[in-house]
Amino acid sequence: MSQQAFQILYNALVEIATAPAFFDDTKRLQEIAKQALQEIAKPQNDEVQ
């Protein structure tokens, strides 16, 4: 996992832990998860090419 992907995941978890009421908006939570997964996938794609 790249440092950037780890940072995105870490930041998302910190936000969820510190402001759970904000994450009643599941669409926002899905966007964060999608962004993190895309960042995790990027280094793997670069290595294959």
C-alpha positions, -999 to 999 in steps of 0.1 A, spaced: 0 0 0 14 34 -9 20 60 17 -7 82 0 -33 54 1 -25 47 38 -29 84 46 -63 85 29 -75 55 48 -61 68 81 -77 102 76 -110 86 68 -109 65 99 -99 95 121 -128 115 107 -153 86 113 -140 82 148 -141 119 157 -173 129 139 -196 99 135 -227 120 131 -212 134 99 -211 99 85 -248 95 87 -243 106 51 -234 72 36 -228 87 2 -199 107 15 -185 76 33 -188 56 1 -169 84 -18 -140 82 7 -139 44 5 -139 45 -33 -111 71 -33 -90 50 -9 -95 19 -30 -86 37 -62 -54 49 -45 -45 14 -33 -50 1 -68 -29 27 -86 6 14 -75 -4 -22 -85 -15 -10 -120 18 9 -124 38 -21 -115 20 -43 -140 27 -19 -169 
